[in-house]
Amino acid sequence: SEAEGVSLNNLGLVADTRGDLTESERFYRQSLIVSREIGDRGLEALVLNNLGKLSLTKGELVEAQQIFQETMTIAKEVGDSLVELTVLSNLGDIAKRQGDLAEAERLYLESQAISIETGFVEGKGASMNNLGALEQLRGNLIEAERFFRESLAINKDLGIRSGEALDLLFIGEIVQAQGNPLSAEQLYQ
């Protein structure tokens, strides 16, 4: 049943949060079987995305990329923009890890465009954070800080404390790299 598939996926998320990747994968794969048996393509896309993130966490980039491409096909088929923008972001992370910064930027911008088009503000904040990290990697610290500050404003507006903390950490790293350790210290607090 759909409830069983969703429950198994949620158990996978809990195991993932605990850091038990083996258990997490087991639950996701069971959920995937259920979603396919009942023909719930939306659930299937959601579960595949979680399996892709798991492969990404393990550093299995080729497998993750294949899973995300399958996820994207289904997400487009069922019209799930949220899964689409998440997959684009994840594919951007893979491209960044592989050193293809131009492709990573293209994917992050495409994810951001969907966020803006659908009004999913949290997704726009995540895209800004990804673009900031990309610019930081390129050594464009002023541009990186601008993206992180935009992400910070969004996270503050939405009350996403973990996002705020991450943005402040990155801004602090940039300020410190620019020779302002006291300002960085204030941001870290």
Phi and psi restraints in degrees (value plus and minus 20) as a CYANA .aco file:
   2 GLU   PHI     -82.2   -42.2
   2 GLU   PSI     -60.6   -20.6
   3 ALA   PHI     -80.8   -40.8
   3 ALA   PSI     -59.3   -19.3
   4 GLU   PHI     -84.7   -44.7
   4 GLU   PSI     -64.3   -24.3
   5 GLY   PHI     -81.8   -41.8
   5 GLY   PSI     -63.4   -23.4
   6 VAL   PHI     -85.9   -45.9
   6 VAL   PSI     -62.9   -22.9
   7 SER   PHI     -81.6   -41.6
   7 SER   PSI     -63.5   -23.5
   8 LEU   PHI     -83.6   -43.6
   8 LEU   PSI     -60.7   -20.7
   9 ASN   PHI     -82.0   -42.0
   9 ASN   PSI     -64.1   -24.1
  10 ASN   PHI     -84.3   -44.3
  10 ASN   PSI     -57.7   -17.7
  11 LEU   PHI     -84.2   -44.2
  11 LEU   PSI     -55.1   -15.1
  12 GLY   PHI     -83.5   -43.5
  12 GLY   PSI     -60.8   -20.8
  13 LEU   PHI     -83.5   -43.5
  13 LEU   PSI     -61.3   -21.3
  14 VAL   PHI     -83.6   -43.6
  14 VAL   PSI     -66.2   -26.2
  15 ALA   PHI     -81.8   -41.8
  15 ALA   PSI     -59.1   -19.1
  16 ASP   PHI     -81.7   -41.7
  16 ASP   PSI     -64.3   -24.3
  17 THR   PHI     -81.5   -41.5
  17 THR   PSI     -55.5   -15.5
  18 ARG   PHI     -96.2   -56.2
  18 ARG   PSI     -31.2     8.8
  19 GLY   PHI      68.5   108.5
  19 GLY   PSI     -10.6    29.4
  20 ASP   PHI    -111.6   -71.6
  20 ASP   PSI      64.7   104.7
  21 LEU   PHI     -88.1   -48.1
  21 LEU   PSI     -52.8   -12.8
  22 THR   PHI     -85.4   -45.4
  22 THR   PSI     -67.7   -27.7
  23 GLU   PHI     -84.7   -44.7
  23 GLU   PSI     -61.2   -21.2
  24 SER   PHI     -79.0   -39.0
  24 SER   PSI     -68.1   -28.1
  25 GLU   PHI     -81.8   -41.8
  25 GLU   PSI     -59.9   -19.9
  26 ARG   PHI     -79.6   -39.6
  26 ARG   PSI     -66.7   -26.7
  27 PHE   PHI     -85.3   -45.3
  27 PHE   PSI     -62.9   -22.9
  28 TYR   PHI     -80.5   -40.5
  28 TYR   PSI     -63.5   -23.5
  29 ARG   PHI     -85.9   -45.9
  29 ARG   PSI     -57.4   -17.4
  30 GLN   PHI     -84.5   -44.5
  30 GLN   PSI     -62.0   -22.0
  31 SER   PHI     -83.9   -43.9
  31 SER   PSI     -58.7   -18.7
  32 LEU   PHI     -82.2   -42.2
  32 LEU   PSI     -62.8   -22.8
  33 ILE   PHI     -80.0   -40.0
  33 ILE   PSI     -66.9   -26.9
  34 VAL   PHI     -82.3   -42.3
  34 VAL   PSI     -66.6   -26.6
  35 SER   PHI     -80.6   -40.6
  35 SER   PSI     -57.3   -17.3
  36 ARG   PHI     -93.8   -53.8
  36 ARG   PSI     -57.0   -17.0
  37 GLU   PHI     -83.1   -43.1
  37 GLU   PSI     -59.3   -19.3
  38 ILE   PHI    -112.3   -72.3
  38 ILE   PSI     -23.9    16.1
  39 GLY   PHI      52.8    92.8
  39 GLY   PSI       8.0    48.0
  40 ASP   PHI    -110.3   -70.3
  40 ASP   PSI      72.5   112.5
  41 ARG   PHI     -88.3   -48.3
  41 ARG   PSI     -51.8   -11.8
  42 GLY   PHI     -84.6   -44.6
  42 GLY   PSI     -66.0   -26.0
  43 LEU   PHI     -84.3   -44.3
  43 LEU   PSI     -60.1   -20.1
  44 GLU   PHI     -78.8   -38.8
  44 GLU   PSI     -64.2   -24.2
  45 ALA   PHI     -83.3   -43.3
  45 ALA   PSI     -62.5   -22.5
  46 LEU   PHI     -81.1   -41.1
  46 LEU   PSI     -66.6   -26.6
  47 VAL   PHI     -87.6   -47.6
  47 VAL   PSI     -62.7   -22.7
  48 LEU   PHI     -80.3   -40.3
  48 LEU   PSI     -60.6   -20.6
  49 ASN   PHI     -79.8   -39.8
  49 ASN   PSI     -61.9   -21.9
  50 ASN   PHI     -84.9   -44.9
  50 ASN   PSI     -58.6   -18.6
  51 LEU   PHI     -85.8   -45.8
  51 LEU   PSI     -57.3   -17.3
  52 GLY   PHI     -84.5   -44.5
  52 GLY   PSI     -63.1   -23.1
  53 LYS   PHI     -83.2   -43.2
  53 LYS   PSI     -57.0   -17.0
  54 LEU   PHI     -83.4   -43.4
  54 LEU   PSI     -64.9   -24.9
  55 SER   PHI     -83.1   -43.1
  55 SER   PSI     -58.3   -18.3
  56 LEU   PHI     -82.7   -42.7
  56 LEU   PSI     -64.1   -24.1
  57 THR   PHI     -79.8   -39.8
  57 THR   PSI     -58.2   -18.2
  58 LYS   PHI     -98.0   -58.0
  58 LYS   PSI     -27.2    12.8
  59 GLY   PHI      63.5   103.5
  59 GLY   PSI      -7.5    32.5
  60 GLU   PHI    -108.8   -68.8
  60 GLU   PSI      56.8    96.8
  61 LEU   PHI     -86.6   -46.6
  61 LEU   PSI     -59.8   -19.8
  62 VAL   PHI     -85.6   -45.6
  62 VAL   PSI     -65.9   -25.9
  63 GLU   PHI     -83.0   -43.0
  63 GLU   PSI     -64.0   -24.0
  64 ALA   PHI     -79.0   -39.0
  64 ALA   PSI     -64.7   -24.7
  65 GLN   PHI     -81.9   -41.9
  65 GLN   PSI     -62.7   -22.7
  66 GLN   PHI     -82.8   -42.8
  66 GLN   PSI     -63.9   -23.9
  67 ILE   PHI     -84.3   -44.3
  67 ILE   PSI     -63.7   -23.7
  68 PHE   PHI     -84.5   -44.5
  68 PHE   PSI     -55.2   -15.2
  69 GLN   PHI     -86.4   -46.4
  69 GLN   PSI     -60.5   -20.5
  70 GLU   PHI     -84.3   -44.3
  70 GLU   PSI     -61.6   -21.6
  71 THR   PHI     -80.1   -40.1
  71 THR   PSI     -63.9   -23.9
  72 MET   PHI     -81.9   -41.9
  72 MET   PSI     -62.0   -22.0
  73 THR   PHI     -78.4   -38.4
  73 THR   PSI     -66.4   -26.4
  74 ILE   PHI     -88.8   -48.8
  74 ILE   PSI     -63.7   -23.7
  75 ALA   PHI     -78.5   -38.5
  75 ALA   PSI     -61.4   -21.4
  76 LYS   PHI     -86.7   -46.7
  76 LYS   PSI     -60.6   -20.6
  77 GLU   PHI     -79.4   -39.4
  77 GLU   PSI     -62.0   -22.0
  78 VAL   PHI    -115.0   -75.0
  78 VAL   PSI     -22.8    17.2
  79 GLY   PHI      52.7    92.7
  79 GLY   PSI      15.6    55.6
  80 ASP   PHI    -115.7   -75.7
  80 ASP   PSI      71.8   111.8
  81 SER   PHI     -84.1   -44.1
  81 SER   PSI     -54.7   -14.7
  82 LEU   PHI     -83.1   -43.1
  82 LEU   PSI     -65.0   -25.0
  83 VAL   PHI     -86.7   -46.7
  83 VAL   PSI     -59.8   -19.8
  84 GLU   PHI     -76.6   -36.6
  84 GLU   PSI     -70.6   -30.6
  85 LEU   PHI     -87.4   -47.4
  85 LEU   PSI     -52.2   -12.2
  86 THR   PHI     -86.8   -46.8
  86 THR   PSI     -63.4   -23.4
  87 VAL   PHI     -84.7   -44.7
  87 VAL   PSI     -61.4   -21.4
  88 LEU   PHI     -80.1   -40.1
  88 LEU   PSI     -61.7   -21.7
  89 SER   PHI     -82.9   -42.9
  89 SER   PSI     -63.9   -23.9
  90 ASN   PHI     -84.6   -44.6
  90 ASN   PSI     -60.6   -20.6
  91 LEU   PHI     -85.0   -45.0
  91 LEU   PSI     -54.6   -14.6
  92 GLY   PHI     -82.6   -42.6
  92 GLY   PSI     -60.7   -20.7
  93 ASP   PHI     -81.4   -41.4
  93 ASP   PSI     -60.3   -20.3
  94 ILE   PHI     -84.2   -44.2
  94 ILE   PSI     -67.8   -27.8
  95 ALA   PHI     -78.4   -38.4
  95 ALA   PSI     -61.4   -21.4
  96 LYS   PHI     -83.1   -43.1
  96 LYS   PSI     -64.6   -24.6
  97 ARG   PHI     -82.5   -42.5
  97 ARG   PSI     -51.8   -11.8
  98 GLN   PHI    -104.2   -64.2
  98 GLN   PSI     -21.2    18.8
  99 GLY   PHI      66.5   106.5
  99 GLY   PSI     -14.5    25.5
 100 ASP   PHI    -112.6   -72.6
 100 ASP   PSI      59.6    99.6
 101 LEU   PHI     -88.8   -48.8
 101 LEU   PSI     -52.9   -12.9
 102 ALA   PHI     -84.8   -44.8
 102 ALA   PSI     -61.8   -21.8
 103 GLU   PHI     -88.2   -48.2
 103 GLU   PSI     -59.7   -19.7
 104 ALA   PHI     -79.8   -39.8
 104 ALA   PSI     -65.3   -25.3
 105 GLU   PHI     -81.8   -41.8
 105 GLU   PSI     -63.7   -23.7
 106 ARG   PHI     -78.9   -38.9
 106 ARG   PSI     -64.7   -24.7
 107 LEU   PHI     -88.3   -48.3
 107 LEU   PSI     -61.2   -21.2
 108 TYR   PHI     -83.6   -43.6
 108 TYR   PSI     -60.1   -20.1
 109 LEU   PHI     -88.0   -48.0
 109 LEU   PSI     -56.6   -16.6
 110 GLU   PHI     -86.1   -46.1
 110 GLU   PSI     -60.7   -20.7
 111 SER   PHI     -82.2   -42.2
 111 SER   PSI     -63.6   -23.6
 112 GLN   PHI     -82.0   -42.0
 112 GLN   PSI     -60.9   -20.9
 113 ALA   PHI     -81.0   -41.0
 113 ALA   PSI     -61.2   -21.2
 114 ILE   PHI     -86.1   -46.1
 114 ILE   PSI     -60.3   -20.3
 115 SER   PHI     -78.5   -38.5
 115 SER   PSI     -65.6   -25.6
 116 ILE   PHI     -87.2   -47.2
 116 ILE   PSI     -64.7   -24.7
 117 GLU   PHI     -81.2   -41.2
 117 GLU   PSI     -57.6   -17.6
 118 THR   PHI    -113.5   -73.5
 118 THR   PSI     -26.0    14.0
 119 GLY   PHI      55.8    95.8
 119 GLY   PSI      -1.2    38.8
 120 PHE   PHI    -106.4   -66.4
 120 PHE   PSI      68.1   108.1
 121 VAL   PHI     -82.9   -42.9
 121 VAL   PSI     -58.8   -18.8
 122 GLU   PHI     -79.4   -39.4
 122 GLU   PSI     -58.1   -18.1
 123 GLY   PHI     -85.1   -45.1
 123 GLY   PSI     -56.8   -16.8
 124 LYS   PHI     -84.6   -44.6
 124 LYS   PSI     -61.1   -21.1
 125 GLY   PHI     -81.1   -41.1
 125 GLY   PSI     -63.7   -23.7
 126 ALA   PHI     -82.9   -42.9
 126 ALA   PSI     -60.0   -20.0
 127 SER   PHI     -83.9   -43.9
 127 SER   PSI     -61.3   -21.3
 128 MET   PHI     -81.7   -41.7
 128 MET   PSI     -61.1   -21.1
 129 ASN   PHI     -83.4   -43.4
 129 ASN   PSI     -64.6   -24.6
 130 ASN   PHI     -81.4   -41.4
 130 ASN   PSI     -62.8   -22.8
 131 LEU   PHI     -86.4   -46.4
 131 LEU   PSI     -56.1   -16.1
 132 GLY   PHI     -82.7   -42.7
 132 GLY   PSI     -65.2   -25.2
 133 ALA   PHI     -82.8   -42.8
 133 ALA   PSI     -57.4   -17.4
 134 LEU   PHI     -85.1   -45.1
 134 LEU   PSI     -65.4   -25.4
 135 GLU   PHI     -87.0   -47.0
 135 GLU   PSI     -54.5   -14.5
 136 GLN   PHI     -83.7   -43.7
 136 GLN   PSI     -62.7   -22.7
 137 LEU   PHI     -81.7   -41.7
 137 LEU   PSI     -57.4   -17.4
 138 ARG   PHI     -95.3   -55.3
 138 ARG   PSI     -32.1     7.9
 139 GLY   PHI      69.2   109.2
 139 GLY   PSI     -11.9    28.1
 140 ASN   PHI    -110.0   -70.0
 140 ASN   PSI      56.9    96.9
 141 LEU   PHI     -87.7   -47.7
 141 LEU   PSI     -55.8   -15.8
 142 ILE   PHI     -85.1   -45.1
 142 ILE   PSI     -64.8   -24.8
 143 GLU   PHI     -86.4   -46.4
 143 GLU   PSI     -61.0   -21.0
 144 ALA   PHI     -79.8   -39.8
 144 ALA   PSI     -65.5   -25.5
 145 GLU   PHI     -82.2   -42.2
 145 GLU   PSI     -59.0   -19.0
 146 ARG   PHI     -79.8   -39.8
 146 ARG   PSI     -66.3   -26.3
 147 PHE   PHI     -83.2   -43.2
 147 PHE   PSI     -64.2   -24.2
 148 PHE   PHI     -83.5   -43.5
 148 PHE   PSI     -57.6   -17.6
 149 ARG   PHI     -88.4   -48.4
 149 ARG   PSI     -55.9   -15.9
 150 GLU   PHI     -85.7   -45.7
 150 GLU   PSI     -62.0   -22.0
 151 SER   PHI     -83.6   -43.6
 151 SER   PSI     -61.6   -21.6
 152 LEU   PHI     -79.7   -39.7
 152 LEU   PSI     -64.3   -24.3
 153 ALA   PHI     -81.1   -41.1
 153 ALA   PSI     -62.2   -22.2
 154 ILE   PHI     -84.8   -44.8
 154 ILE   PSI     -67.0   -27.0
 155 ASN   PHI     -83.0   -43.0
 155 ASN   PSI     -56.5   -16.5
 156 LYS   PHI     -84.8   -44.8
 156 LYS   PSI     -65.9   -25.9
 157 ASP   PHI     -79.4   -39.4
 157 ASP   PSI     -57.7   -17.7
 158 LEU   PHI    -108.9   -68.9
 158 LEU   PSI     -27.7    12.3
 159 GLY   PHI      51.7    91.7
 159 GLY   PSI      10.8    50.8
 160 ILE   PHI    -113.0   -73.0
 160 ILE   PSI      70.6   110.6
 161 ARG   PHI     -83.2   -43.2
 161 ARG   PSI     -58.1   -18.1
 162 SER   PHI     -85.2   -45.2
 162 SER   PSI     -57.2   -17.2
 163 GLY   PHI     -87.3   -47.3
 163 GLY   PSI     -60.4   -20.4
 164 GLU   PHI     -79.9   -39.9
 164 GLU   PSI     -66.1   -26.1
 165 ALA   PHI     -81.1   -41.1
 165 ALA   PSI     -62.9   -22.9
 166 LEU   PHI     -84.4   -44.4
 166 LEU   PSI     -64.8   -24.8
 167 ASP   PHI     -81.9   -41.9
 167 ASP   PSI     -63.6   -23.6
 168 LEU   PHI     -83.7   -43.7
 168 LEU   PSI     -57.6   -17.6
 169 LEU   PHI     -80.1   -40.1
 169 LEU   PSI     -68.2   -28.2
 170 PHE   PHI     -86.1   -46.1
 170 PHE   PSI     -61.7   -21.7
 171 ILE   PHI     -82.5   -42.5
 171 ILE   PSI     -61.0   -21.0
 172 GLY   PHI     -80.7   -40.7
 172 GLY   PSI     -61.6   -21.6
 173 GLU   PHI     -80.9   -40.9
 173 GLU   PSI     -61.4   -21.4
 174 ILE   PHI     -87.9   -47.9
 174 ILE   PSI     -66.9   -26.9
 175 VAL   PHI     -80.8   -40.8
 175 VAL   PSI     -60.8   -20.8
 176 GLN   PHI     -85.3   -45.3
 176 GLN   PSI     -62.9   -22.9
 177 ALA   PHI     -83.5   -43.5
 177 ALA   PSI     -45.9    -5.9
 178 GLN   PHI    -106.4   -66.4
 178 GLN   PSI     -14.7    25.3
 179 GLY   PHI      67.6   107.6
 179 GLY   PSI       4.8    44.8
 180 ASN   PHI    -138.9   -98.9
 180 ASN   PSI      48.5    88.5
 181 PRO   PHI     -82.5   -42.5
 181 PRO   PSI     -52.5   -12.5
 182 LEU   PHI     -88.1   -48.1
 182 LEU   PSI     -61.7   -21.7
 183 SER   PHI     -84.8   -44.8
 183 SER   PSI     -58.8   -18.8
 184 ALA   PHI     -82.7   -42.7
 184 ALA   PSI     -63.3   -23.3
 185 GLU   PHI     -78.9   -38.9
 185 GLU   PSI     -61.5   -21.5
 186 GLN   PHI     -82.7   -42.7
 186 GLN   PSI     -60.2   -20.2
 187 LEU   PHI     -87.5   -47.5
 187 LEU   PSI     -57.5   -17.5
 188 TYR   PHI     -86.6   -46.6
 188 TYR   PSI     -46.1    -6.1
